Amino acid sequence: MNANTIGMLIIMIIYLGVMVLIGVLFSRKNNDTSDFYLGGRKLGPVVTAMSAEASDMSSWLLMGLPGVAYLSGCAEAGWTAIGLAIGTYFNWLIVAKRLRRYSHKANNSITIPSFFANRYRDKSNSLLAMSAIMIVIFFVPYTASGFAACGKLFGVPYMPAMIVSAVIIVAYTSLGGFLAASTTDLIQSIIMTGALIVVLIYGVHMAGGMDAVITNAQSLKGYLSMTMSHDAATGGTTPYNGLTIASTLAWGLGYVGMPHILLRFMGIGDENK
């Protein structure tokens, strides 16, 4: 294990320790279930916005989308980013205020399933059960992908890295609840934003400058096109037709149903924020 790896591991251990410490600190502020599950509806706009995007993007933004762009060029990554930007905008524009207002009016609902049950006066609890089951089914692979990214990110053996990451995440979430999760997301979003900028600047510098990067990209067939996808295996191109573009843009539709995003709307201190 070289000095760089040791230095990186030390930094990661300190970082993970800080995450657990945040959970411990916020555990003292949770007085009831509303505090634990929704932070007492006291989040500010910056924490809400940054934690919503960090909890959604996270490893996918740092590893998944750049990997797609690296292998296939601008088309898939570009149309995906456009679709997600549109979906995010309309989620905040159409859903956020209404959900904050009505989740509070609907018997102060603190989860999405309970909101559906209370909002539509479902005495049979069928809406509650159905939405809870849907969340469990679809969040198992979603959460698993996040843990898988933790195992691949640190440059150490996969299984131990994933297990340690899972223990840390469960620890600070179980201790501090929603406030701890939102605060750690805020910190992570700042780190991710800084990392993306630093990696871009450093990468372009190491490649010989922006001109060298653009020249190399232009030499790869279809790499800079929004209607063709570059095939890294063959060096050729694959057409990116209208139906594929529409399907890729449709990623943005998922935003209005993501429980971890919607909970941030419910937890903000004031709908006008």
Buried (B, 14 or more C-beta within 10 A) or exposed (E): EEEEEEEBBEEBEEEBEEBBBBBEBBBEBBEEEBBBBBBBBBBEEEBBBBBBBBBBBBBBBBBBBBEBBEBBBBBBBBBBBBBBEBBBEBBBEEBBBEBBEBBBEBEBBBBBBBBBBBBEEBEEEEBBEBBBEBBEEBBEEEEEBBBBBBBEBBEBEEEEBBEBBBEBBEBBBEBBBBBBBBBBBBBBBEEBBEEEEEEEEEEBEEEEEEEEEEEEEEEBBBBBBBBBBBBEEEEEBBEBEEEBBEEBBEBBEBBBBBBBBBBBBBBBBEBEB
